[in-house]
Amino acid sequence: MSYKYETEKAALFTESGASILLAVRDEARRLIAEAGACTSGKAMAKASGSSWTMLAALDYLVERGELRRVTAPGATWGQDQVFVSGRA
């Protein structure tokens, strides 16, 4: 079985998923404020739980415009994707 955002997105709206979403969002914001960009692996470092839910959190933040993915789809492994702020 492989990661599918459409399937994993629902997990973000559970108590544990919301905890993951907030941890990933907060760490991504902190890293971007410090360095201007972050990798998904670093953004997920403070979260605990399903790694697929963590990837869904990043995709959700991109969908909402809070993050922007710099890495081209399929160019790297999931944990090495690079993100910057989606807000100008």
ZIMOPE-V648969 format. One record per run of one state. SS is the DSSP state (@ for helix, = for strand, . for the rest). FROM is the first residue (numbers start at 1). LEN is the number of residues. If there is no record, write none. Layout:
ss | from | len
SS | FROM | LEN
SS | FROM | LEN
//
This chain:
ss | from | len
. | 1 | 4
@ | 5 | 9
. | 14 | 1
@ | 15 | 21
. | 36 | 2
= | 38 | 2
@ | 40 | 4
. | 44 | 7
@ | 51 | 13
. | 64 | 3
= | 67 | 3
. | 70 | 8
@ | 78 | 3
. | 81 | 1
= | 82 | 4
. | 86 | 3
//
